[in-house]
Amino acid sequence: MDRSVDLETCFGASNYAPMPVTIVRGKGVYLWDVNGRRYIDMMGAYSAASFGHCHPRLVRALTDQARQLDTISRAYFNDRLGAFLARACSLTGMDLALPMNSGAEAVETALKAARKWAYKVKGVPADRAEIIVCDGNFHGRTITIIGFSSVPQYRDGFGPFPPGFKSVAFGDAQAFRAAITPNTTAFLVEPIQGEGGINVPPAGYLAEVARICREHNVLLICDEIQSGLGRTGQLLACHHDGVQPDAVTLGKALGGGLLPVSLFLARREVMQVFQPGDHGSTFGGNPVAAAVGLAALDTLIDEKLIERSARLGAHLCARLAAIENPIIREVRGRGLFAGLELEPDLASAAAVATLLLRAGVLTKDTHRNTIRFAPPLIIDESQIDWAVERVAEVLDEFRRRESSTLVDVKTDTLG
């Protein structure tokens, strides 16, 4: 074990269990460990590294701005934030944007806006607002957000939780309709559930949900922190259904993989509930973050990464689906956002991810015994092919190992 791992293990809280590799350098779709070994990044830092590692244009935006002006707080105007917010609103079709840092902060901002909108605009009685979410959701790690998670570990030991949330089946528009009451304020939904296992809803689901929301005067808030900014082959994943939500949360890729940048964007009627002093963040919208965020949005468009994601994502999913191995239960995905679910009785996704690490492919397991793939959008076809070939080899190796173990067990049993 190297010194850096010793120090992290000794002094760091054990809220993560990192894979057994220490990364020291990155460029494009590749990462190098402390021993100089190269890996292909098929995880993309949970979509945060959508532009690849250390993209020259983004690094230049970061360093140029850091030399000029850093954080001054929102107590004053700065000359970088306006252009960033204008670009984000123009691309998404939203009226106003509120900058934060992490994705969880963007979601918390959305929840606050929805509740205040309920009382000031919709006329819901005080402290009675309800927000509907989906089973299998992942929107962050704050007390409020884990309070409506359906993953027991995320909730265990952290209660009591704030009330006012109701969960329904993901992908079932009629279940959503049935849950609406006069106090229902908003529906918070991931167009594709990332942490939940790369769960893609039925075609037309979001369009029907949007229609139901309009019918009942309920806000549709799409959490696009993982699925947005070209990840699925559209600017926003909700655009696959032709949906323009009332509000959107963005993060991860918005910071270009360099620093945390997030936004809550919404229609004017929703955002106008905020008055000075209602909400804020010392670092949210700082000049460096704004400069990087603007460069990230411009790079996304200028390098045609949305179109690239659609084209290469189809190739990735086709190559994964072509692997013939009984360990594979299902391939799900859209764009460069794919999940390979494994048969739980035949293989552990965590064990397979460790074997992939040894084969030079960095990824991670997630819920539903699924291996997730969200590589940088700059990846090319040959790099995808190389990575998928390693996946096929590792799955074959895993199957042979398990078969050999089973034979040995039977032999021992028979004496």
Stockholm file with secondary structure:
# STOCKHOLM 1.0

chainA/1-415         MDRSVDLETCFGASNYAPMPVTIVRGKGVYLWDVNGRRYIDMMGAYSAASFGHCHPRLVRALTDQARQLDTISRAYFNDRLGAFLARACSLTGMDLALPMNSGAEAVETALKAARKWAYKVKGVPADRAEIIVCDGNFHGRTITIIGFSSVPQYRDGFGPFPPGFKSVAFGDAQAFRAAITPNTTAFLVEPIQGEGGINVPPAGYLAEVARICREHNVLLICDEIQSGLGRTGQLLACHHDGVQPDAVTLGKALGGGLLPVSLFLARREVMQVFQPGDHGSTFGGNPVAAAVGLAALDTLIDEKLIERSARLGAHLCARLAAIENPIIREVRGRGLFAGLELEPDLASAAAVATLLLRAGVLTKDTHRNTIRFAPPLIIDESQIDWAVERVAEVLDEFRRRESSTLVDVKTDTLG
#=GR chainA/1-415 SS CCHHHHHHHHHSCSSCCCCSCCEEEEEBTEEEETTCCEEEESSTTTTTTTTCBTCHHHHHHHHHHHHHCCCCCTTSCCTTHHHHHHHHHHHHTCSEEEEESSHHHHHHHHHHHHHHHIIIIICCCTTCCEEEEETTCCCCSSHHHHHTCSCHHHHTTCCCCCCCEEEECTTCHHHHHHHCCTTEEEEEECSSBTTTTSBCCCTTHHHHHHHHHHHHTCEEEEECTTTTTTTTSSSSGGGGGTCCCSEEEECGGGGTTTSCCEEEEECHHHHTTCCTTSSCCSSTTCHHHHHHHHHHHHHHHHTTHHHHHHHHHHHHHHHHHTCCCTTEEEEEESSSCEEEEECTTTCCHHHHHHHHHHTTEECEEETTTEEEECCCTTCCHHHHHHHHHHHHHHHHHHHHHHHHHHHHHHHHHHC
#=GC SS_cons         CCHHHHHHHHHSCSSCCCCSCCEEEEEBTEEEETTCCEEEESSTTTTTTTTCBTCHHHHHHHHHHHHHCCCCCTTSCCTTHHHHHHHHHHHHTCSEEEEESSHHHHHHHHHHHHHHHIIIIICCCTTCCEEEEETTCCCCSSHHHHHTCSCHHHHTTCCCCCCCEEEECTTCHHHHHHHCCTTEEEEEECSSBTTTTSBCCCTTHHHHHHHHHHHHTCEEEEECTTTTTTTTSSSSGGGGGTCCCSEEEECGGGGTTTSCCEEEEECHHHHTTCCTTSSCCSSTTCHHHHHHHHHHHHHHHHTTHHHHHHHHHHHHHHHHHTCCCTTEEEEEESSSCEEEEECTTTCCHHHHHHHHHHTTEECEEETTTEEEECCCTTCCHHHHHHHHHHHHHHHHHHHHHHHHHHHHHHHHHHC
//
